[in-house]
């Protein structure tokens, strides 16, 4: 049996550590993930790469149980946030999704004001004091590098923002819950180059305080933003390691073939 691959010291468990042990996942009869063993250290960025349909997004969504909303799914093995199995009764979904934020490929702001988008999560979690909410909204927008662009129109509809601004707003909405882990599912794939650069710069800044796991088809983006890279193929973990090594001296021939563009 293979042991989990560990990113960072194996004996240290800090807030925001994520680990999986022999994790497999099925959509009905179709097996999407096979025996995944991985660990993610706090305050690092890990890129998940691989061809379309290889299980990257399924793995990402499994970490905060987004897939649990679908009919006919099942899993084996464990995913732990710090030392708690995310599928156990000790981890209610509302707590899990506060601690593990997620931003999707296509920005999805609520049809509300910019302010109400960011304040939504804290309100759900019981914060009602207006002064507290104001501070949370400003802080989240500052951390998402959006405050200076929207501070004079917080009461306007979020749908009036540009695509890149809407994506950063969705990141701010996740940050407002003070998560320890941030999951990004191709967050810049639908953005223009300037907006993409802003998202990448934001990822670089946020890794000082968060564990970030990002799915991307853009290999250059993975090389730019991540500390470690994980290559998935046909639902299996093929190889993982420091990003610079993965892109220059991968140990698996399938990884090399994908990175050099021979398939994918």
Rosetta silent file (secondary structure, phi, psi, omega in degrees, C-alpha in Angstrom):
SEQUENCE: XXXXXXXXXXXXXXXXXXXXXXXXXXXXXXXXXXXXXXXXXXXXXXXXXXXXXXXXXXXXXXXXXXXXXXXXXXXXXXXXXXXXXXXXXXXXXXXXXXXXXXXXXXXXXXXXXXXXXXXXXXXXXXXXXXXXXXXXXXXXXXXXXXXXXXXXXXXXXXXXXXXXXXXXXXXXXXXXXXXXXXXXXXXXXXXXXXXXXXXXXXXXXXXXXXXXXXXXXXXXXXXXXXXXXXXXXXXXXXXXXXXXXXXXXXXXXXXXXXXXXXXX
SCORE:     score description
SCORE:     0.000 S_00000001
   1 L     0.000  138.647 -177.401    0.000    0.000    0.000 S_00000001
   2 L   -89.055  141.877  178.083    1.311    3.430   -0.871 S_00000001
   3 L   -85.611  157.153  178.558    1.639    6.142    1.760 S_00000001
   4 L   -61.847  138.807  173.183    0.361    9.656    1.156 S_00000001
   5 L   -74.634  133.527 -171.854    2.821   11.927   -0.616 S_00000001
   6 L  -110.280  128.743  174.849    3.634   14.727    1.776 S_00000001
   7 L   -97.951  104.286 -176.765    4.213   18.344    0.823 S_00000001
   8 L    98.139 -178.817 -176.836    6.338   19.699    3.662 S_00000001
   9 L   -59.814  131.405 -174.347    7.274   18.099    7.004 S_00000001
  10 L   -71.185  -25.353 -172.606    5.259   14.946    7.640 S_00000001
  11 L   -90.657   -3.267 -176.352    5.058   15.409   11.416 S_00000001
  12 L  -105.297  126.506  174.810    3.582   18.930   11.392 S_00000001
  13 L  -117.446  108.875 -179.795   -0.165   19.481   11.089 S_00000001
  14 L  -107.897  164.121  176.943   -1.036   23.174   10.742 S_00000001
  15 L   -61.200  128.995 -178.130   -4.355   24.852   10.147 S_00000001
  16 L    97.760    4.544  174.478   -5.178   24.509    6.476 S_00000001
  17 L   -73.899  137.645  175.526   -3.447   21.186    5.892 S_00000001
  18 E  -124.790  134.486  177.101   -5.262   18.947    3.393 S_00000001
  19 E  -144.358  148.529  176.464   -4.486   15.270    2.908 S_00000001
  20 E  -126.494  144.860  177.759   -6.072   12.349    1.099 S_00000001
  21 E  -131.383  115.465  175.856   -5.584    8.645    1.679 S_00000001
  22 E    49.181   47.673 -176.741   -6.661    6.068   -0.910 S_00000001
  23 E   -87.988  124.579  175.840   -9.443    8.347   -2.122 S_00000001
  24 E  -127.961  154.103 -174.358  -11.595    7.032   -4.965 S_00000001
  25 E  -145.318  140.815 -179.561  -14.785    8.502   -6.394 S_00000001
  26 E  -127.680  140.056  163.916  -17.637    7.277   -8.597 S_00000001
  27 E  -101.802   99.835 -174.825  -20.428    8.934  -10.576 S_00000001
  28 L    61.457 -122.479  179.303  -22.842    6.023  -10.625 S_00000001
  29 L   -86.274  -11.825 -176.008  -20.944    3.162  -12.294 S_00000001
  30 E   -87.426  121.106  177.604  -18.222    5.433  -13.686 S_00000001
  31 E   -86.500  121.746 -176.189  -15.088    5.652  -11.581 S_00000001
  32 E   -99.557  -27.693  179.549  -13.629    9.152  -11.823 S_00000001
  33 E  -134.067  142.694 -175.107  -10.788    8.944   -9.279 S_00000001
  34 E  -129.665  106.647  167.727   -8.617    5.977   -8.338 S_00000001
  35 E    52.667   59.952 -177.567   -6.718    5.638   -5.063 S_00000001
  36 E   -87.596  124.102  176.243   -5.478    9.224   -4.709 S_00000001
  37 E  -122.190  112.337 -175.816   -2.839    9.807   -2.018 S_00000001
  38 E  -150.448  155.972  169.174   -1.755   13.440   -1.620 S_00000001
  39 E  -137.537  146.320 -179.417   -0.975   16.072    0.979 S_00000001
  40 E  -126.747  122.579 -178.513   -1.019   19.853    0.714 S_00000001
  41 L   -82.049  152.192  176.324    0.877   22.001    3.192 S_00000001
  42 L   -60.168  149.419  175.524   -0.496   25.298    4.498 S_00000001
  43 L    57.341   43.700  171.729    0.412   28.492    2.679 S_00000001
  44 L  -132.448  160.417  173.605    1.420   26.823   -0.562 S_00000001
  45 E  -113.517  123.747  176.134   -0.044   26.862   -4.079 S_00000001
  46 E  -116.701  127.868  177.379   -0.506   23.507   -5.805 S_00000001
  47 E   -96.658  133.496  173.131   -1.544   23.301   -9.461 S_00000001
  48 E  -102.218  119.177 -178.275   -3.550   20.315  -10.689 S_00000001
  49 E  -122.142  163.818  179.161   -2.867   19.669  -14.370 S_00000001
  50 L   148.046  166.029 -178.679   -3.927   17.037  -16.892 S_00000001
  51 L   -63.914  162.876  175.721   -6.187   16.558  -19.927 S_00000001
  52 L   -58.109  139.894  177.159   -9.891   17.349  -19.807 S_00000001
  53 L    79.605   14.154 -176.400  -11.896   14.662  -18.047 S_00000001
  54 L   -92.964   -1.829  175.320   -8.975   13.274  -16.073 S_00000001
  55 L   109.222    1.068 -176.559  -10.489   13.935  -12.634 S_00000001
  56 H   -61.103  -53.005 -177.691   -8.932   17.265  -11.611 S_00000001
  57 H   -68.471  -35.274  175.754  -12.179   19.136  -10.977 S_00000001
  58 H   -60.016  -43.739  178.563  -13.788   16.073   -9.409 S_00000001
  59 H   -63.624  -45.460 -178.962  -10.897   15.893   -6.956 S_00000001
  60 H   -59.770  -46.743 -178.111  -11.096   19.617   -6.225 S_00000001
  61 H   -69.708  -21.869  177.713  -14.839   19.519   -5.595 S_00000001
  62 H   -70.844  -26.084 -175.806  -14.445   16.478   -3.368 S_00000001
  63 H   -65.607  -37.194  175.896  -12.344   18.455   -0.916 S_00000001
  64 L  -113.356   23.769  171.151  -15.284   20.606    0.168 S_00000001
  65 L    62.249   26.881  175.382  -17.942   18.032   -0.733 S_00000001
  66 H   -62.526  -32.277  179.509  -19.491   19.970   -3.592 S_00000001
  67 H   -68.298  -18.219 -178.260  -19.911   16.648   -5.392 S_00000001
  68 H   -65.682  -14.581  179.375  -22.079   15.391   -2.550 S_00000001
  69 H   -79.082   -9.990 -176.792  -24.934   17.435   -4.017 S_00000001
  70 L   -91.837  147.096  178.973  -25.080   15.151   -7.076 S_00000001
  71 L   -76.192  149.957  171.297  -27.231   11.985   -7.233 S_00000001
  72 L    74.113   17.710 -179.200  -25.671    8.517   -7.453 S_00000001
  73 E   -96.060  156.315  171.584  -22.187    9.436   -6.244 S_00000001
  74 E  -155.236  162.609 -179.750  -20.030    7.501   -3.791 S_00000001
  75 E  -143.345  162.493  170.852  -16.473    7.528   -2.551 S_00000001
  76 E  -131.247  156.979 -178.969  -13.932    5.411   -0.713 S_00000001
  77 E    86.256 -171.232 -174.292  -10.961    6.539    1.337 S_00000001
  78 E  -131.447  151.212  166.092  -10.547    9.787    3.234 S_00000001
  79 E  -125.699  125.894 -178.069   -9.914   13.476    2.728 S_00000001
  80 E  -114.128  137.365  167.335   -8.793   15.318    5.849 S_00000001
  81 E  -104.507  113.609 -166.799   -8.784   19.004    6.644 S_00000001
  82 L    57.166 -117.932 -177.477   -6.152   19.219    9.350 S_00000001
  83 L  -110.867   16.824 -176.150   -6.949   16.068   11.324 S_00000001
  84 E  -115.189  129.372  176.135  -10.691   15.778   10.562 S_00000001
  85 E   -65.560  123.331 -175.768  -12.244   13.671    7.793 S_00000001
  86 L   -68.418  -16.138  178.773  -14.301   16.110    5.707 S_00000001
  87 L   -96.472    5.738 -177.979  -16.932   13.402    5.117 S_00000001
  88 L   -88.553  166.491  177.262  -17.401   12.673    8.831 S_00000001
  89 L   -67.797  -16.700  178.736  -20.176   13.896   11.114 S_00000001
  90 L   -76.536   -3.697 -178.691  -17.577   16.017   12.869 S_00000001
  91 L  -129.304   80.311  176.466  -17.435   18.261    9.802 S_00000001
  92 L   -58.077  148.317 -174.890  -20.879   19.726    8.966 S_00000001
  93 H   -60.210  -36.491 -178.876  -21.044   21.024    5.404 S_00000001
  94 H   -65.520  -35.269  177.671  -21.655   24.623    6.501 S_00000001
  95 H   -72.366  -44.356 -179.314  -18.472   24.545    8.593 S_00000001
  96 H   -58.906  -45.859 -174.667  -16.480   22.810    5.857 S_00000001
  97 H   -78.189  -12.481  169.074  -17.466   25.313    3.173 S_00000001
  98 H   -78.845  -38.844 -178.332  -16.620   28.212    5.451 S_00000001
  99 H   -80.408  -25.083 -179.126  -13.143   26.786    6.058 S_00000001
 100 E  -123.641   97.160 -179.744  -12.658   25.671    2.443 S_00000001
 101 E   -81.466  158.028 -178.849  -13.726   28.348   -0.041 S_00000001
 102 E  -141.797  138.941  176.262  -14.210   27.663   -3.741 S_00000001
 103 E  -126.293  132.466 -171.718  -14.181   29.795   -6.886 S_00000001
 104 L   -95.905  172.283 -178.651  -15.405   28.354  -10.161 S_00000001
 105 L   -59.546  -46.357 -179.289  -14.324   28.666  -13.784 S_00000001
 106 L  -102.898  122.041 -178.508  -17.175   30.972  -14.693 S_00000001
 107 L   -56.401  142.585 -174.848  -17.729   33.845  -12.294 S_00000001
 108 L  -139.623   60.124  176.737  -21.095   33.623  -10.574 S_00000001
 109 L   -64.465  150.089  175.492  -21.867   36.740   -8.527 S_00000001
 110 L   -70.828  151.858  177.018  -25.302   36.896   -6.962 S_00000001
 111 L   -76.071   59.704 -179.778  -27.755   39.356   -8.572 S_00000001
 112 L  -133.225 -177.735  177.291  -27.226   41.668   -5.623 S_00000001
 113 E   -69.902  164.004  176.282  -25.043   44.658   -4.835 S_00000001
 114 H   -56.957  -45.752 -179.977  -21.274   44.352   -4.569 S_00000001
 115 H   -58.915  -49.214 -175.940  -21.590   44.837   -0.812 S_00000001
 116 H   -67.623  -29.015  174.819  -24.274   42.179   -0.377 S_00000001
 117 H   -60.934  -46.705 -176.550  -22.278   39.649   -2.404 S_00000001
 118 H   -74.931  -35.070 -177.778  -19.351   39.884   -0.004 S_00000001
 119 H   -78.079  -10.288 -173.097  -21.492   40.151    3.134 S_00000001
 120 H   -57.468  -52.248 -177.522  -23.604   37.132    2.196 S_00000001
 121 H   -62.803  -49.955  176.673  -21.433   34.468    3.824 S_00000001
 122 H   -56.792  -37.719  176.527  -20.798   36.335    7.079 S_00000001
 123 H   -62.082  -45.042  179.368  -24.550   37.001    7.377 S_00000001
 124 H   -59.542  -34.213 -178.740  -25.267   33.282    6.913 S_00000001
 125 L   -87.452   11.854  168.970  -22.698   32.577    9.634 S_00000001
 126 L    99.740    3.410  179.503  -24.498   34.836   12.091 S_00000001
 127 L   -86.005  121.506 -176.499  -22.781   38.221   11.797 S_00000001
 128 L  -120.039  -24.013 -176.975  -25.415   40.967   11.921 S_00000001
 129 L   -62.607  126.194 -173.381  -23.632   44.038   13.298 S_00000001
 130 H   -64.602  -38.774  179.941  -23.346   46.585   10.490 S_00000001
 131 H   -64.418  -40.023  177.498  -19.982   47.907   11.602 S_00000001
 132 H   -64.170  -43.739  179.822  -18.559   44.376   11.669 S_00000001
 133 H   -63.819  -41.354  177.958  -19.971   43.635    8.224 S_00000001
 134 H   -57.857  -43.468 -178.742  -18.556   46.874    6.825 S_00000001
 135 H   -66.164  -40.184 -179.791  -15.098   45.918    8.119 S_00000001
 136 H   -65.718  -44.713 -179.187  -15.356   42.385    6.700 S_00000001
 137 H   -62.138  -47.035  179.811  -16.482   43.612    3.278 S_00000001
 138 H   -62.332  -44.134 -179.097  -13.686   46.180    3.056 S_00000001
 139 H   -62.290  -45.568 -178.298  -11.066   43.670    4.218 S_00000001
 140 H   -64.194  -41.063  178.973  -12.193   40.965    1.769 S_00000001
 141 H   -68.893  -34.838  175.276  -12.257   43.400   -1.158 S_00000001
 142 H   -63.767  -45.656 -178.232   -8.817   44.702   -0.176 S_00000001
 143 H   -66.354  -28.248  178.126   -7.434   41.156   -0.057 S_00000001
 144 L   -89.073    9.200  178.195   -8.982   40.439   -3.458 S_00000001
 145 L    56.542   39.452 -177.214   -7.302   43.575   -4.882 S_00000001
 146 L  -123.796  -15.126 -172.413  -10.697   45.022   -5.780 S_00000001
 147 H   -54.521  -50.193 -175.725  -11.413   47.643   -3.115 S_00000001
 148 H   -62.103  -25.505 -178.215   -9.936   50.646   -4.939 S_00000001
 149 H   -84.998  -21.016 -172.515  -11.978   49.823   -8.032 S_00000001
 150 H  -127.011   -0.919 -171.985  -15.367   49.436   -6.324 S_00000001
 151 L   -61.199  -24.061 -179.897  -15.285   51.349   -3.015 S_00000001
 152 L   -94.290    3.320  178.983  -17.428   54.168   -4.444 S_00000001
 153 L  -140.188   39.136 -177.490  -20.108   51.873   -5.854 S_00000001
 154 L   -62.437  -25.627 -177.568  -20.630   49.177   -3.244 S_00000001
 155 L   -90.253   -0.679  177.994  -24.427   49.563   -3.499 S_00000001
 156 L   -85.433  161.224 -177.314  -24.451   49.012   -7.253 S_00000001
 157 E   -64.049  136.552  176.725  -25.180   45.658   -8.856 S_00000001
 158 H   -65.560  -22.695 -178.476  -22.283   43.233   -9.016 S_00000001
 159 H   -71.272  -10.938  177.449  -23.473   42.280  -12.485 S_00000001
 160 H   -85.691   -3.919  178.593  -22.264   45.659  -13.766 S_00000001
 161 L   -78.584  159.175  174.328  -18.627   44.744  -13.133 S_00000001
 162 L   -69.420  168.071 -179.217  -16.323   43.452  -15.850 S_00000001
 163 H   -58.434  -45.487  179.707  -15.648   39.723  -16.083 S_00000001
 164 H   -63.955  -39.358  177.452  -12.297   40.017  -14.354 S_00000001
 165 H   -66.852  -39.865  178.001  -13.772   42.167  -11.597 S_00000001
 166 H   -62.228  -38.119  179.177  -16.644   39.717  -11.116 S_00000001
 167 H   -66.656  -41.951  177.186  -14.141   36.863  -10.714 S_00000001
 168 H   -67.336  -30.703  174.463  -12.183   38.815   -8.111 S_00000001
 169 H   -63.869  -40.656  178.022  -15.486   39.632   -6.403 S_00000001
 170 H   -64.279  -34.915  175.172  -16.190   35.899   -6.178 S_00000001
 171 H   -66.823  -43.070  177.106  -12.761   35.466   -4.604 S_00000001
 172 H   -60.725  -39.683  179.296  -13.575   38.268   -2.141 S_00000001
 173 H   -61.245  -39.292  176.304  -16.883   36.554   -1.355 S_00000001
 174 H   -69.145  -40.791 -177.624  -14.981   33.391   -0.461 S_00000001
 175 H   -67.091  -26.160 -178.286  -12.384   35.314    1.555 S_00000001
 176 L   -61.129  -22.317  178.678  -15.086   37.034    3.622 S_00000001
 177 L   -87.572    3.928 -179.392  -15.631   33.734    5.464 S_00000001
 178 L    54.630   55.701 -179.884  -11.955   33.659    6.516 S_00000001
 179 L   -71.955  162.097  174.067  -11.228   30.254    4.939 S_00000001
 180 L   -98.022  -22.826 -178.051   -8.040   28.321    5.545 S_00000001
 181 E  -130.371  139.621  176.807   -8.102   26.708    2.088 S_00000001
 182 E  -124.940  123.004  179.189   -9.067   28.218   -1.263 S_00000001
 183 E  -102.700  128.201 -178.057   -9.996   25.993   -4.208 S_00000001
 184 E  -123.236  115.734 -178.231   -9.788   27.574   -7.668 S_00000001
 185 E  -101.653   93.368 -177.841  -11.274   25.706  -10.634 S_00000001
 186 L    48.948   56.760 -170.930   -9.719   27.302  -13.744 S_00000001
 187 L   -67.614  -16.681 -176.416  -10.390   30.798  -12.367 S_00000001
 188 L  -118.152    8.499 -173.040   -8.827   32.658  -15.302 S_00000001
 189 L   -66.531  -24.814 -179.149   -9.717   30.457  -18.275 S_00000001
 190 L  -104.664   13.198 -175.552  -12.460   32.821  -19.492 S_00000001
 191 L  -104.217  157.399  174.959  -10.554   36.048  -18.796 S_00000001
 192 L   -75.559  168.245 -174.751   -8.492   38.313  -21.025 S_00000001
 193 H   -58.147  -37.965 -178.541   -4.701   38.491  -20.467 S_00000001
 194 H   -68.124  -44.857  178.165   -4.813   41.603  -18.254 S_00000001
 195 H   -65.997  -36.222  177.106   -7.525   40.174  -15.990 S_00000001
 196 H   -61.624  -43.721  179.306   -5.675   36.848  -15.919 S_00000001
 197 H   -60.790  -39.740  179.546   -2.519   38.585  -14.740 S_00000001
 198 H   -64.832  -40.260  178.075   -4.445   40.251  -11.906 S_00000001
 199 H   -65.222  -42.320  179.380   -5.863   36.909  -10.763 S_00000001
 200 H   -63.967  -41.460  177.178   -2.403   35.323  -10.871 S_00000001
 201 H   -63.026  -37.142  178.428   -0.913   38.192   -8.865 S_00000001
 202 H   -64.847  -43.230  177.343   -3.724   37.768   -6.367 S_00000001
 203 H   -58.431  -43.729 -179.529   -2.990   34.044   -5.997 S_00000001
 204 H   -60.771  -40.289  179.885    0.655   34.861   -5.336 S_00000001
 205 H   -71.724  -40.215 -174.500   -0.304   37.313   -2.584 S_00000001
 206 H   -71.014  -21.450 -178.007   -2.927   35.086   -0.970 S_00000001
 207 L   -67.397  -12.800  175.283   -0.596   32.119   -0.530 S_00000001
 208 L   -66.583  -21.703 -175.350    0.983   34.003    2.370 S_00000001
 209 L  -127.862   -9.109 -174.042   -2.134   33.235    4.395 S_00000001
 210 L  -132.767  156.085  164.330   -3.979   30.383    2.645 S_00000001
 211 E   -86.222  124.906 -176.860   -3.542   26.909    1.240 S_00000001
 212 E  -121.533  129.528  174.957   -4.438   27.248   -2.448 S_00000001
 213 E  -122.358  121.731 -173.127   -5.214   24.408   -4.851 S_00000001
 214 E  -124.367  128.323  171.106   -5.805   25.483   -8.448 S_00000001
 215 E   -89.799  130.120  177.840   -6.991   23.488  -11.450 S_00000001
 216 L  -149.382  142.701  171.304   -5.622   24.880  -14.699 S_00000001
 217 L   -93.045   -7.434 -177.801   -5.221   23.794  -18.314 S_00000001
 218 L   -90.273  101.961 -175.719   -2.729   26.607  -18.821 S_00000001
 219 H   -65.326  -33.840  176.513    0.674   25.041  -18.212 S_00000001
 220 H   -63.909  -38.121  177.739    2.388   28.427  -18.283 S_00000001
 221 H   -64.592  -44.300  177.298    0.026   29.587  -15.572 S_00000001
 222 H   -57.443  -43.011 -179.483    0.798   26.522  -13.464 S_00000001
 223 H   -65.746  -34.083 -176.878    4.508   27.231  -13.846 S_00000001
 224 H   -76.332  -40.584 -166.842    4.036   30.883  -12.860 S_00000001
 225 H  -103.413  -17.803 -168.705    1.814   30.595   -9.789 S_00000001
 226 L  -102.243  152.158  172.262    2.399   27.227   -8.128 S_00000001
 227 L   -87.108  -35.981 -179.639    4.940   25.843   -5.700 S_00000001
 228 E  -133.687  154.006 -179.821    4.023   22.255   -6.513 S_00000001
 229 E  -130.304  139.795  179.503    2.325   20.582   -9.469 S_00000001
 230 E  -123.514  127.857 -177.889    0.247   17.411   -9.590 S_00000001
 231 E  -104.940  119.528  176.640   -0.429   15.566  -12.852 S_00000001
 232 E  -103.621  144.308  174.963   -3.685   13.613  -13.183 S_00000001
 233 E  -151.223  123.928  179.335   -4.437   11.199  -16.016 S_00000001
 234 L    51.919   44.043  175.751   -7.517    8.981  -16.439 S_00000001
 235 L    78.200    4.258 -178.743   -8.524    9.480  -12.811 S_00000001
 236 E  -114.951  149.930  171.106   -5.125    8.543  -11.443 S_00000001
 237 E   -82.872  114.077 -177.148   -2.389   10.543   -9.790 S_00000001
 238 E   -87.412  -45.865 -174.614    0.594   10.031  -12.097 S_00000001
 239 E  -163.150  148.544  172.533    3.188   12.296  -10.512 S_00000001
 240 E  -147.054  155.004  179.675    3.578   15.249   -8.168 S_00000001
 241 E   171.351 -176.142  176.516    6.460   17.377   -7.004 S_00000001
 242 E   -56.029  138.142 -174.136    8.018   20.841   -6.968 S_00000001
 243 H   -57.948  -42.270 -177.672    6.813   22.791   -9.978 S_00000001
 244 H   -62.594  -38.006  177.703   10.276   23.612  -11.293 S_00000001
 245 H   -70.448  -43.022 -177.980   11.241   19.926  -11.328 S_00000001
 246 H   -58.960  -33.535 -176.714    7.918   18.802  -12.809 S_00000001
 247 H   -91.823   -9.386 -179.888    8.357   21.164  -15.753 S_00000001
 248 H  -116.781  -36.860 -178.323   12.041   20.459  -16.369 S_00000001
 249 L  -140.598   62.935  177.399   12.729   16.886  -15.250 S_00000001
 250 L   -63.830  147.235 -176.622    9.496   14.941  -14.750 S_00000001
 251 L   -90.346  -15.438 -178.780   10.114   11.368  -13.670 S_00000001
 252 L  -107.816  134.955 -176.563    7.149    9.826  -15.518 S_00000001
 253 H   -64.684  -29.400  177.617    7.088    9.628  -19.316 S_00000001
 254 H   -68.519  -38.180  176.284    3.363   10.424  -19.397 S_00000001
 255 H   -61.649  -46.451 -179.847    3.991   13.644  -17.484 S_00000001
 256 H   -61.799  -41.423 -179.973    6.727   14.607  -19.915 S_00000001
 257 H   -63.859  -38.617  179.527    4.521   13.816  -22.910 S_00000001
 258 H   -70.120  -46.383 -176.830    1.719   16.012  -21.554 S_00000001
 259 H   -65.584  -33.186 -179.806    3.952   18.921  -20.581 S_00000001
 260 L   -87.546    2.985  173.622    5.710   18.900  -23.948 S_00000001
 261 L    83.882   16.043 -179.925    2.390   18.882  -25.800 S_00000001
 262 L   -78.490  -15.614  169.021    2.480   15.397  -27.281 S_00000001
 263 L  -157.678  168.777  178.357   -1.052   14.778  -25.998 S_00000001
 264 L   122.861    0.000    0.000   -3.736   16.565  -24.042 S_00000001
